[in-house]
Amino acid sequence: MLDVKEFLFSLPAKIKPEVVEGISTLFHFDIADAGEFTAQIDNGKMTVTEGLTGEPNCKVSTSADNFRKLLSGDLNPMMAMMTGKLKISNPGEMLKYAKMFGLM
């Protein structure tokens, strides 16, 4: 079973610095049963920390089970949003980074 915390903390190693060069954004992940996390991209570097810090460009809220299902492809993101299983404060911002984060 995929560990949500492990997945989020593995993101910086998956991001190529040249792809995020000159980009600055901040995401909050509020994952019930797994914790709260801040993912920040700032000029070619990505960091993930526990807790919510700063003012996010996008906040993602869901359960750990639904997050795992999203990552494995067992839950359609649009259906999850329409049924309230997934809340995204700024879907446009998430779409810009979803592929980079391994969410698509």
The first five atom37 places (N, CA, C, CB, O) and aatype in JSON, in Angstrom:
{
  "aatype": [12, 10, 3, 19, 11, 6, 13, 10, 13, 15, 10, 14, 0, 11, 9, 11, 14, 6, 19, 19, 6, 7, 9, 15, 16, 10, 13, 8, 13, 3, 9, 0, 3, 0, 7, 6, 13, 16, 0, 5, 9, 3, 2, 7, 11, 12, 16, 19, 16, 6, 7, 10, 16, 7, 6, 14, 2, 4, 11, 19, 15, 16, 15, 0, 3, 2, 13, 1, 11, 10, 10, 15, 7, 3, 10, 2, 14, 12, 12, 0, 12, 12, 16, 7, 11, 10, 11, 9, 15, 2, 14, 7, 6, 12, 10, 11, 18, 0, 11, 12, 13, 7, 10, 12],
  "atom_mask": [
    [1, 1, 1, 1, 1],
    [1, 1, 1, 1, 1],
    [1, 1, 1, 1, 1],
    [1, 1, 1, 1, 1],
    [1, 1, 1, 1, 1],
    [1, 1, 1, 1, 1],
    [1, 1, 1, 1, 1],
    [1, 1, 1, 1, 1],
    [1, 1, 1, 1, 1],
    [1, 1, 1, 1, 1],
    [1, 1, 1, 1, 1],
    [1, 1, 1, 1, 1],
    [1, 1, 1, 1, 1],
    [1, 1, 1, 1, 1],
    [1, 1, 1, 1, 1],
    [1, 1, 1, 1, 1],
    [1, 1, 1, 1, 1],
    [1, 1, 1, 1, 1],
    [1, 1, 1, 1, 1],
    [1, 1, 1, 1, 1],
    [1, 1, 1, 1, 1],
    [1, 1, 1, 0, 1],
    [1, 1, 1, 1, 1],
    [1, 1, 1, 1, 1],
    [1, 1, 1, 1, 1],
    [1, 1, 1, 1, 1],
    [1, 1, 1, 1, 1],
    [1, 1, 1, 1, 1],
    [1, 1, 1, 1, 1],
    [1, 1, 1, 1, 1],
    [1, 1, 1, 1, 1],
    [1, 1, 1, 1, 1],
    [1, 1, 1, 1, 1],
    [1, 1, 1, 1, 1],
    [1, 1, 1, 0, 1],
    [1, 1, 1, 1, 1],
    [1, 1, 1, 1, 1],
    [1, 1, 1, 1, 1],
    [1, 1, 1, 1, 1],
    [1, 1, 1, 1, 1],
    [1, 1, 1, 1, 1],
    [1, 1, 1, 1, 1],
    [1, 1, 1, 1, 1],
    [1, 1, 1, 0, 1],
    [1, 1, 1, 1, 1],
    [1, 1, 1, 1, 1],
    [1, 1, 1, 1, 1],
    [1, 1, 1, 1, 1],
    [1, 1, 1, 1, 1],
    [1, 1, 1, 1, 1],
    [1, 1, 1, 0, 1],
    [1, 1, 1, 1, 1],
    [1, 1, 1, 1, 1],
    [1, 1, 1, 0, 1],
    [1, 1, 1, 1, 1],
    [1, 1, 1, 1, 1],
    [1, 1, 1, 1, 1],
    [1, 1, 1, 1, 1],
    [1, 1, 1, 1, 1],
    [1, 1, 1, 1, 1],
    [1, 1, 1, 1, 1],
    [1, 1, 1, 1, 1],
    [1, 1, 1, 1, 1],
    [1, 1, 1, 1, 1],
    [1, 1, 1, 1, 1],
    [1, 1, 1, 1, 1],
    [1, 1, 1, 1, 1],
    [1, 1, 1, 1, 1],
    [1, 1, 1, 1, 1],
    [1, 1, 1, 1, 1],
    [1, 1, 1, 1, 1],
    [1, 1, 1, 1, 1],
    [1, 1, 1, 0, 1],
    [1, 1, 1, 1, 1],
    [1, 1, 1, 1, 1],
    [1, 1, 1, 1, 1],
    [1, 1, 1, 1, 1],
    [1, 1, 1, 1, 1],
    [1, 1, 1, 1, 1],
    [1, 1, 1, 1, 1],
    [1, 1, 1, 1, 1],
    [1, 1, 1, 1, 1],
    [1, 1, 1, 1, 1],
    [1, 1, 1, 0, 1],
    [1, 1, 1, 1, 1],
    [1, 1, 1, 1, 1],
    [1, 1, 1, 1, 1],
    [1, 1, 1, 1, 1],
    [1, 1, 1, 1, 1],
    [1, 1, 1, 1, 1],
    [1, 1, 1, 1, 1],
    [1, 1, 1, 0, 1],
    [1, 1, 1, 1, 1],
    [1, 1, 1, 1, 1],
    [1, 1, 1, 1, 1],
    [1, 1, 1, 1, 1],
    [1, 1, 1, 1, 1],
    [1, 1, 1, 1, 1],
    [1, 1, 1, 1, 1],
    [1, 1, 1, 1, 1],
    [1, 1, 1, 1, 1],
    [1, 1, 1, 0, 1],
    [1, 1, 1, 1, 1],
    [1, 1, 1, 1, 1]
  ],
  "atom_positions": [
    [[0.84, -1.18, 0.0], [0.0, 0.0, 0.0], [0.88, 1.25, 0.0], [-0.95, 0.0, 1.22], [1.86, 1.33, 0.75]],
    [[0.54, 2.19, -0.83], [1.3, 3.43, -0.96], [1.17, 4.27, 0.3], [0.83, 4.22, -2.17], [0.07, 4.49, 0.8]],
    [[2.29, 4.73, 0.81], [2.31, 5.61, 1.97], [2.25, 7.06, 1.49], [3.58, 5.36, 2.85], [3.12, 7.5, 0.74]],
    [[1.23, 7.79, 1.9], [1.0, 9.16, 1.44], [2.18, 10.06, 1.82], [-0.3, 9.71, 2.03], [2.67, 10.83, 0.99]],
    [[2.62, 9.97, 3.05], [3.73, 10.81, 3.53], [4.99, 10.51, 2.71], [3.99, 10.57, 5.05], [5.7, 11.43, 2.29]],
    [[5.27, 9.24, 2.5], [6.44, 8.83, 1.73], [6.36, 9.38, 0.3], [6.56, 7.28, 1.7], [7.35, 9.86, -0.25]],
    [[5.16, 9.3, -0.31], [4.97, 9.82, -1.66], [5.28, 11.31, -1.72], [3.55, 9.55, -2.15], [6.03, 11.77, -2.58]],
    [[4.68, 12.08, -0.79], [4.89, 13.53, -0.81], [6.35, 13.9, -0.59], [4.02, 14.2, 0.26], [6.87, 14.8, -1.25]],
    [[7.01, 13.22, 0.33], [8.42, 13.53, 0.59], [9.35, 13.05, -0.52], [8.84, 12.9, 1.9], [10.51, 13.47, -0.58]],
    [[8.85, 12.19, -1.4], [9.67, 11.75, -2.54], [9.58, 12.72, -3.73], [9.24, 10.35, -2.98], [10.38, 12.62, -4.66]],
    [[8.63, 13.63, -3.7], [8.43, 14.55, -4.84], [9.68, 15.37, -5.21], [7.31, 15.5, -4.52], [10.0, 15.45, -6.4]],
    [[10.39, 15.97, -4.26], [11.55, 16.78, -4.67], [12.58, 16.02, -5.51], [12.24, 17.32, -3.44], [13.2, 16.61, -6.39]],
    [[12.76, 14.74, -5.26], [13.73, 13.95, -6.02], [13.23, 13.67, -7.44], [14.01, 12.62, -5.3], [14.03, 13.39, -8.33]],
    [[11.91, 13.75, -7.66], [11.33, 13.48, -8.97], [11.3, 14.72, -9.86], [9.93, 12.94, -8.81], [11.15, 14.6, -11.08]],
    [[11.45, 15.89, -9.28], [11.35, 17.14, -10.02], [12.7, 17.54, -10.59], [10.8, 18.27, -9.12], [13.7, 17.61, -9.87]],
    [[12.73, 17.79, -11.88], [13.97, 18.25, -12.52], [14.08, 19.76, -12.3], [13.99, 17.9, -14.05], [13.17, 20.5, -12.67]],
    [[15.18, 20.23, -11.71], [15.32, 21.66, -11.41], [15.1, 22.56, -12.62], [16.69, 21.92, -10.85], [14.53, 23.64, -12.48]],
    [[15.54, 22.13, -13.79], [15.39, 22.98, -14.98], [13.92, 23.15, -15.37], [16.16, 22.39, -16.15], [13.57, 24.14, -16.02]],
    [[13.07, 22.21, -14.99], [11.64, 22.29, -15.31], [10.95, 23.35, -14.44], [10.96, 20.92, -15.12], [10.0, 24.0, -14.89]],
    [[11.42, 23.53, -13.22], [10.8, 24.48, -12.3], [11.63, 25.75, -12.1], [10.56, 23.82, -10.95], [11.36, 26.54, -11.2]],
    [[12.64, 25.94, -12.94], [13.47, 27.14, -12.87], [12.59, 28.38, -13.08], [14.61, 27.09, -13.92], [11.84, 28.44, -14.05]],
    [[12.7, 29.34, -12.18], [11.95, 30.58, -12.3], [10.51, 30.49, -11.82], [0.0, 0.0, 0.0], [9.77, 31.48, -11.88]],
    [[10.09, 29.32, -11.33], [8.71, 29.12, -10.86], [8.66, 29.23, -9.34], [8.16, 27.74, -11.33], [9.55, 28.76, -8.63]],
    [[7.6, 29.86, -8.86], [7.38, 29.94, -7.42], [5.91, 29.65, -7.14], [7.8, 31.34, -6.87], [5.03, 30.37, -7.62]],
    [[5.66, 28.61, -6.37], [4.29, 28.26, -5.99], [4.31, 27.5, -4.65], [3.6, 27.4, -7.09], [5.34, 26.98, -4.24]],
    [[3.17, 27.46, -4.01], [3.07, 26.82, -2.7], [1.76, 26.03, -2.64], [3.13, 27.88, -1.55], [0.69, 26.56, -2.95]],
    [[1.86, 24.77, -2.26], [0.7, 23.89, -2.13], [0.57, 23.42, -0.69], [0.83, 22.68, -3.07], [1.57, 23.13, -0.02]],
    [[-0.66, 23.34, -0.21], [-0.96, 22.7, 1.06], [-1.71, 21.41, 0.77], [-1.78, 23.64, 2.01], [-2.66, 21.39, -0.01]],
    [[-1.27, 20.34, 1.41], [-1.96, 19.05, 1.32], [-2.48, 18.72, 2.72], [-1.01, 17.92, 0.78], [-1.69, 18.53, 3.64]],
    [[-3.8, 18.67, 2.87], [-4.44, 18.31, 4.13], [-5.05, 16.93, 3.93], [-5.53, 19.39, 4.57], [-6.16, 16.79, 3.4]],
    [[-4.3, 15.9, 4.35], [-4.69, 14.52, 4.09], [-5.11, 13.87, 5.4], [-3.52, 13.72, 3.42], [-4.28, 13.55, 6.25]],
    [[-6.42, 13.68, 5.55], [-6.95, 13.06, 6.77], [-6.3, 11.69, 6.98], [-8.51, 12.92, 6.7], [-6.13, 10.94, 6.02]],
    [[-5.93, 11.38, 8.17], [-5.29, 10.12, 8.56], [-3.83, 10.03, 8.11], [-6.06, 8.96, 7.98], [-3.19, 9.0, 8.32]],
    [[-3.29, 11.09, 7.5], [-1.87, 11.07, 7.09], [-1.14, 12.34, 7.53], [-1.76, 10.92, 5.57], [0.07, 12.3, 7.77]],
    [[-1.85, 13.46, 7.65], [-1.22, 14.69, 8.12], [-1.39, 15.86, 7.17], [0.0, 0.0, 0.0], [-2.08, 15.79, 6.16]],
    [[-0.73, 16.95, 7.54], [-0.74, 18.17, 6.74], [0.67, 18.43, 6.25], [-1.28, 19.38, 7.57], [1.64, 18.26, 6.99]],
    [[0.77, 18.85, 4.98], [2.08, 19.03, 4.36], [2.09, 20.28, 3.5], [2.45, 17.79, 3.52], [1.07, 20.67, 2.93]],
    [[3.25, 20.9, 3.41], [3.45, 22.05, 2.53], [4.48, 21.65, 1.49], [3.92, 23.31, 3.33], [5.57, 21.19, 1.82]],
    [[4.11, 21.83, 0.23], [5.03, 21.59, -0.89], [5.3, 22.94, -1.55], [4.43, 20.54, -1.94], [4.37, 23.62, -1.99]],
    [[6.57, 23.32, -1.59], [6.93, 24.61, -2.16], [7.92, 24.45, -3.29], [7.51, 25.53, -1.08], [8.91, 23.72, -3.18]],
    [[7.65, 25.13, -4.37], [8.59, 25.21, -5.48], [9.05, 26.66, -5.53], [7.95, 24.74, -6.87], [8.23, 27.58, -5.61]],
    [[10.35, 26.85, -5.48], [10.88, 28.2, -5.51], [12.16, 28.23, -6.33], [11.14, 28.73, -4.08], [13.22, 27.8, -5.88]],
    [[12.04, 28.74, -7.55], [13.19, 28.97, -8.43], [14.1, 27.75, -8.58], [13.99, 30.14, -7.92], [15.29, 27.81, -8.26]],
    [[13.53, 26.67, -9.05], [14.33, 25.5, -9.37], [14.51, 24.5, -8.24], [0.0, 0.0, 0.0], [15.22, 23.51, -8.41]],
    [[13.88, 24.75, -7.1], [14.03, 23.83, -5.96], [12.67, 23.55, -5.35], [14.99, 24.42, -4.89], [11.85, 24.46, -5.18]],
    [[12.43, 22.29, -5.04], [11.19, 21.91, -4.37], [11.5, 21.35, -3.0], [10.41, 20.88, -5.21], [12.44, 20.58, -2.81]],
    [[10.67, 21.75, -2.03], [10.78, 21.22, -0.68], [9.4, 20.78, -0.22], [11.38, 22.29, 0.29], [8.38, 21.34, -0.63]],
    [[9.38, 19.77, 0.63], [8.14, 19.3, 1.25], [8.4, 19.23, 2.74], [7.67, 17.9, 0.68], [9.39, 18.64, 3.18]],
    [[7.51, 19.84, 3.51], [7.64, 19.85, 4.97], [6.31, 19.46, 5.6], [8.1, 21.24, 5.48], [5.25, 19.61, 5.0]],
    [[6.39, 18.95, 6.82], [5.16, 18.64, 7.55], [4.6, 19.94, 8.1], [5.42, 17.61, 8.7], [5.35, 20.85, 8.45]],
    [[3.29, 20.01, 8.17], [2.61, 21.2, 8.66], [2.27, 22.13, 7.51], [0.0, 0.0, 0.0], [2.78, 21.99, 6.4]],
    [[1.4, 23.09, 7.8], [0.98, 24.06, 6.8], [1.64, 25.4, 7.09], [-0.55, 24.2, 6.77], [1.41, 26.0, 8.14]],
    [[2.46, 25.87, 6.16], [3.13, 27.15, 6.33], [2.91, 28.01, 5.09], [4.64, 26.96, 6.6], [2.81, 27.49, 3.98]],
    [[2.84, 29.3, 5.29], [2.68, 30.22, 4.18], [1.27, 30.26, 3.64], [0.0, 0.0, 0.0], [0.38, 29.54, 4.11]],
    [[1.07, 31.12, 2.66], [-0.22, 31.27, 1.99], [-0.2, 30.45, 0.7], [-0.54, 32.78, 1.69], [0.55, 30.79, -0.22]],
    [[-1.0, 29.39, 0.62], [-0.92, 28.5, -0.54], [-1.57, 29.08, -1.8], [-1.57, 27.18, -0.22], [-2.53, 29.84, -1.73]],
    [[-1.01, 28.71, -2.94], [-1.65, 28.99, -4.23], [-2.76, 27.97, -4.47], [-0.6, 28.97, -5.39], [-3.69, 28.21, -5.23]],
    [[-2.63, 26.82, -3.8], [-3.61, 25.74, -3.96], [-3.61, 24.87, -2.71], [-3.29, 24.89, -5.23], [-2.55, 24.52, -2.18]],
    [[-4.8, 24.52, -2.24], [-4.92, 23.61, -1.1], [-5.69, 22.38, -1.54], [-5.63, 24.31, 0.11], [-6.76, 22.48, -2.16]],
    [[-5.14, 21.22, -1.22], [-5.74, 19.94, -1.58], [-6.16, 19.24, -0.28], [-4.74, 19.05, -2.41], [-5.35, 19.06, 0.63]],
    [[-7.43, 18.86, -0.21], [-7.94, 18.16, 0.98], [-8.63, 16.87, 0.56], [-8.91, 19.07, 1.78], [-9.47, 16.87, -0.35]],
    [[-8.27, 15.79, 1.21], [-8.88, 14.49, 0.95], [-8.48, 13.53, 2.07], [-8.46, 13.93, -0.46], [-7.74, 13.91, 2.98]],
    [[-8.96, 12.32, 2.0], [-8.54, 11.29, 2.96], [-7.32, 10.56, 2.41], [-9.71, 10.28, 3.27], [-7.05, 10.6, 1.21]],
    [[-6.6, 9.89, 3.28], [-5.43, 9.12, 2.85], [-5.86, 8.02, 1.88], [-4.7, 8.51, 4.07], [-5.16, 7.75, 0.9]],
    [[-6.99, 7.39, 2.15], [-7.47, 6.33, 1.27], [-7.79, 6.87, -0.12], [-8.72, 5.66, 1.88], [-7.42, 6.26, -1.12]],
    [[-8.48, 8.0, -0.19], [-8.8, 8.58, -1.5], [-7.55, 9.07, -2.21], [-9.8, 9.73, -1.33], [-7.47, 8.97, -3.43]],
    [[-6.58, 9.6, -1.48], [-5.33, 10.06, -2.09], [-4.61, 8.87, -2.73], [-4.42, 10.74, -1.03], [-4.1, 8.98, -3.85]],
    [[-4.57, 7.75, -2.02], [-3.95, 6.54, -2.58], [-4.68, 6.09, -3.84], [-3.96, 5.4, -1.54], [-4.05, 5.71, -4.83]],
    [[-6.01, 6.14, -3.81], [-6.81, 5.73, -4.98], [-6.57, 6.66, -6.16], [-8.31, 5.71, -4.62], [-6.52, 6.21, -7.31]],
    [[-6.42, 7.96, -5.89], [-6.11, 8.92, -6.96], [-4.77, 8.59, -7.6], [-6.08, 10.37, -6.41], [-4.64, 8.57, -8.83]],
    [[-3.76, 8.31, -6.76], [-2.42, 8.02, -7.27], [-2.36, 6.72, -8.06], [-1.44, 7.95, -6.12], [-1.61, 6.61, -9.02]],
    [[-3.16, 5.74, -7.65], [-3.13, 4.44, -8.33], [-4.04, 4.42, -9.56], [-3.55, 3.34, -7.37], [-4.03, 3.45, -10.32]],
    [[-4.84, 5.49, -9.75], [-5.74, 5.53, -10.89], [-7.09, 4.88, -10.63], [0.0, 0.0, 0.0], [-7.9, 4.74, -11.54]],
    [[-7.34, 4.47, -9.38], [-8.6, 3.83, -9.03], [-9.71, 4.83, -8.73], [-8.4, 2.92, -7.85], [-10.86, 4.44, -8.54]],
    [[-9.37, 6.12, -8.67], [-10.36, 7.16, -8.41], [-10.14, 8.29, -9.41], [-10.26, 7.68, -6.94], [-9.05, 8.85, -9.49]],
    [[-11.17, 8.6, -10.17], [-11.11, 9.67, -11.15], [-11.12, 11.02, -10.42], [-12.3, 9.57, -12.15], [-12.02, 11.27, -9.62]],
    [[-10.13, 11.89, -10.67], [-10.06, 13.17, -9.96], [-11.31, 14.04, -10.13], [-8.86, 13.95, -10.43], [-11.75, 14.67, -9.17]],
    [[-11.88, 14.08, -11.33], [-13.08, 14.9, -11.56], [-14.27, 14.36, -10.77], [-13.41, 14.95, -13.06], [-15.02, 15.12, -10.16]],
    [[-14.44, 13.05, -10.78], [-15.54, 12.44, -10.02], [-15.32, 12.65, -8.52], [-15.65, 10.92, -10.34], [-16.27, 12.89, -7.77]],
    [[-14.07, 12.55, -8.09], [-13.76, 12.75, -6.67], [-14.12, 14.18, -6.25], [-12.27, 12.46, -6.4], [-14.64, 14.39, -5.15]],
    [[-13.83, 15.15, -7.11], [-14.17, 16.54, -6.79], [-15.69, 16.73, -6.78], [-13.51, 17.51, -7.8], [-16.23, 17.39, -5.89]],
    [[-16.37, 16.16, -7.77], [-17.83, 16.34, -7.87], [-18.57, 15.67, -6.71], [-18.33, 15.78, -9.19], [-19.65, 16.12, -6.33]],
    [[-18.0, 14.61, -6.16], [-18.66, 13.89, -5.06], [-18.15, 14.34, -3.69], [-18.45, 12.4, -5.22], [-18.58, 13.8, -2.67]],
    [[-17.22, 15.31, -3.66], [-16.73, 15.84, -2.4], [-15.63, 15.01, -1.75], [0.0, 0.0, 0.0], [-15.24, 15.3, -0.62]],
    [[-15.14, 14.0, -2.44], [-14.06, 13.18, -1.88], [-12.7, 13.88, -1.99], [-14.01, 11.82, -2.59], [-11.74, 13.52, -1.31]],
    [[-12.64, 14.88, -2.87], [-11.41, 15.64, -3.11], [-11.79, 17.1, -3.23], [-10.66, 15.14, -4.39], [-12.68, 17.46, -3.99]],
    [[-11.09, 17.94, -2.46], [-11.33, 19.38, -2.55], [-10.02, 20.04, -2.96], [-11.86, 19.96, -1.18], [-8.98, 19.83, -2.35]],
    [[-10.1, 20.85, -4.01], [-8.94, 21.58, -4.52], [-9.34, 23.05, -4.62], [-8.45, 21.03, -5.92], [-10.26, 23.4, -5.35]],
    [[-8.64, 23.91, -3.87], [-9.02, 25.32, -3.81], [-8.76, 26.06, -5.12], [-8.27, 25.99, -2.7], [-9.44, 27.04, -5.42]],
    [[-7.8, 25.61, -5.9], [-7.44, 26.28, -7.15], [-7.11, 25.2, -8.19], [-6.23, 27.26, -6.94], [-5.93, 24.91, -8.42]],
    [[-8.14, 24.61, -8.82], [-7.9, 23.52, -9.77], [-6.94, 23.88, -10.9], [-9.2, 23.07, -10.36], [-6.18, 23.03, -11.35]],
    [[-6.97, 25.12, -11.37], [-6.06, 25.54, -12.44], [-4.6, 25.42, -12.04], [0.0, 0.0, 0.0], [-3.77, 24.98, -12.83]],
    [[-4.3, 25.8, -10.81], [-2.92, 25.69, -10.3], [-2.52, 24.22, -10.18], [-2.78, 26.41, -8.92], [-1.4, 23.86, -10.52]],
    [[-3.44, 23.39, -9.71], [-3.13, 21.97, -9.57], [-2.9, 21.34, -10.94], [-4.27, 21.23, -8.84], [-2.0, 20.52, -11.09]],
    [[-3.69, 21.72, -11.92], [-3.51, 21.16, -13.26], [-2.13, 21.47, -13.83], [-4.58, 21.68, -14.19], [-1.56, 20.65, -14.55]],
    [[-1.59, 22.64, -13.51], [-0.27, 23.01, -14.01], [0.82, 22.06, -13.5], [0.07, 24.44, -13.6], [1.8, 21.81, -14.19]],
    [[0.63, 21.53, -12.29], [1.68, 20.74, -11.64], [1.32, 19.27, -11.44], [2.0, 21.34, -10.32], [2.17, 18.49, -11.01]],
    [[0.1, 18.88, -11.74], [-0.36, 17.51, -11.46], [0.53, 16.45, -12.12], [-1.79, 17.33, -11.94], [0.89, 15.46, -11.48]],
    [[0.88, 16.65, -13.38], [1.72, 15.66, -14.07], [3.11, 15.6, -13.42], [1.85, 16.01, -15.57], [3.68, 14.53, -13.24]],
    [[3.64, 16.76, -13.08], [4.95, 16.84, -12.44], [4.95, 16.12, -11.09], [5.37, 18.31, -12.26], [5.94, 15.49, -10.71]],
    [[3.82, 16.21, -10.38], [3.69, 15.58, -9.06], [3.35, 14.1, -9.17], [2.62, 16.3, -8.25], [3.31, 13.4, -8.15]],
    [[3.1, 13.6, -10.37], [2.74, 12.19, -10.53], [1.29, 11.93, -10.24], [0.0, 0.0, 0.0], [0.91, 10.8, -9.94]],
    [[0.46, 12.98, -10.33], [-0.96, 12.82, -10.06], [-1.76, 12.6, -11.33], [-1.48, 14.04, -9.33], [-2.98, 12.4, -11.27]],
    [[-1.09, 12.61, -12.48], [-1.77, 12.38, -13.76], [-0.89, 11.48, -14.61], [-2.07, 13.72, -14.51], [-1.25, 11.15, -15.73]]
  ]
}
